[in-house]
Amino acid sequence: MRRPTPRVAPAMLGALVALAVVGCGSSSLSASQLRARATPICKLAARQLSAIPAPALPSGGARFLSQGIAALAPEISHLRALGSAGDYGDALRATAAELRALRSTRRGLRAGNDPVVAIKTLQQELSPLEARAEGDWRSFGLPACASL
């Protein structure tokens, strides 16, 4: 024999929906919370990036880029997990564009592109991306992320 399904009164259902909506909104971090949580992530990435030695020869470019990508990719993933809205999202997208440029250049080097030309091209491509990312992070109040 089937049990009768309990009926939820419309007013109770409305209250549950309202509670769920309010609860969902509270999972977003405030700007100050984002800054507090993002700062150690960016500081770690900055330490990792600064520890990467510049290649002595152009042939070391792919390895150099791989090490930079290995430091930057997890940083972006962790930052993205914190949020992606507003000014914070703009800064995050600018940094992600830098990572895409690094990956693209590394693919080219692995495919046999001339390392000197590839790195010079990357420098030209990165310059405006870095400036934009730095400006966006500083505008958001996260200088630790601006120094990457």
C-alpha positions in Angstrom: 0.0 0.0 0.0 1.3 3.4 -0.9 1.7 6.1 1.7 0.1 9.4 0.9 2.6 12.1 0.0 2.6 14.8 2.6 1.4 18.1 1.3 3.4 21.2 1.9 1.3 24.3 2.4 1.9 27.0 -0.2 3.0 29.5 2.4 5.5 26.9 3.8 6.8 26.2 0.3 7.3 29.9 -0.4 9.2 30.3 2.9 11.5 27.4 2.0 12.2 28.9 -1.5 13.0 32.3 0.1 15.3 30.7 2.6 17.1 28.8 -0.2 17.6 32.0 -2.2 18.9 33.9 0.8 21.2 31.0 1.7 22.6 30.8 -1.9 23.5 34.5 -1.8 25.4 34.3 1.4 28.0 32.0 -0.2 29.4 34.9 -2.1 32.4 36.5 -0.6 32.6 40.3 0.1 35.4 42.3 -1.5 37.3 42.4 1.8 36.9 38.6 2.2 38.1 38.1 -1.4 41.1 40.2 -0.7 41.9 38.4 2.6 41.6 35.0 0.9 43.3 35.9 -2.4 46.4 37.6 -0.8 48.1 34.4 0.4 47.3 32.6 -2.9 49.0 35.4 -4.9 51.9 35.7 -2.5 52.6 32.0 -2.9 52.5 32.2 -6.7 54.8 35.3 -6.6 57.4 33.4 -4.5 57.2 30.5 -6.9 57.5 32.7 -10.0 60.5 34.6 -8.5 62.3 31.4 -7.8 62.3 30.3 -11.5 65.7 31.0 -13.0 65.8 32.7 -16.4 67.0 30.4 -19.0 70.7 30.7 -20.0 70.0 29.7 -23.5 67.0 30.3 -25.8 66.5 26.5 -25.9 65.5 26.7 -22.3 62.5 28.8 -23.1 59.9 26.0 -23.1 61.1 24.7 -19.7 61.1 28.3 -18.3 57.5 28.8 -19.6 56.4 25.4 -18.2 57.7 26.4 -14.7 55.8 29.7 -14.9 52.7 27.9 -16.1 53.0 25.4 -13.2 53.0 28.3 -10.7 50.3 30.5 -12.4 47.7 27.8 -13.3 47.0 26.7 -9.8 46.9 30.3 -8.6 44.2 31.1 -11.2 42.2 28.0 -10.3 42.3 28.9 -6.6 41.4 32.5 -7.3 38.6 31.4 -9.6 37.2 29.2 -6.8 36.8 32.3 -4.7 34.6 34.1 -7.2 34.6 35.8 -10.6 32.2 38.8 -10.4 32.8 42.5 -10.9 36.3 44.0 -10.6 37.7 40.9 -9.1 36.5 38.9 -12.1 38.0 41.5 -14.5 41.4 41.1 -12.8 41.1 37.3 -12.8 40.3 37.3 -16.5 43.3 39.5 -17.3 45.6 37.2 -15.4 44.1 34.2 -17.2 44.8 35.9 -20.5 48.5 36.0 -19.5 48.4 32.3 -18.7 46.9 31.6 -22.2 49.7 33.6 -23.8 52.3 31.6 -21.9 50.7 28.3 -22.9 50.3 29.3 -26.5 54.0 30.3 -26.7 55.0 27.0 -25.0 53.0 25.1 -27.6 54.8 27.0 -30.3 58.2 26.2 -28.9 57.3 22.5 -28.6 56.2 22.6 -32.2 59.6 23.9 -33.2 59.2 27.7 -33.4 62.3 29.7 -33.2 62.8 30.4 -29.4 64.2 33.9 -29.8 61.3 35.0 -32.0 58.8 33.2 -29.8 60.0 34.8 -26.6 60.2 38.3 -28.2 56.7 37.9 -29.5 55.5 36.7 -26.1 57.1 39.8 -24.5 55.2 42.1 -26.8 51.9 40.2 -26.2 52.4 40.0 -22.4 53.2 43.7 -22.0 49.7 45.0 -22.4 48.2 42.0 -20.6 50.4 42.5 -17.6 49.6 46.2 -17.5 45.9 45.4 -17.6 46.1 42.7 -15.0 48.2 44.8 -12.7 45.9 47.8 -13.0 42.8 45.6 -12.4 44.3 43.9 -9.3 45.4 47.3 -7.9 42.0 48.8 -8.6 40.4 45.9 -6.7 42.9 46.5 -3.8 45.0 43.4 -4.2 48.6 44.5 -4.7 49.9 41.0 -3.9 48.2 39.8 -7.1 49.3 42.8 -9.1 53.0 41.9 -8.7 52.8 38.7 -10.6 
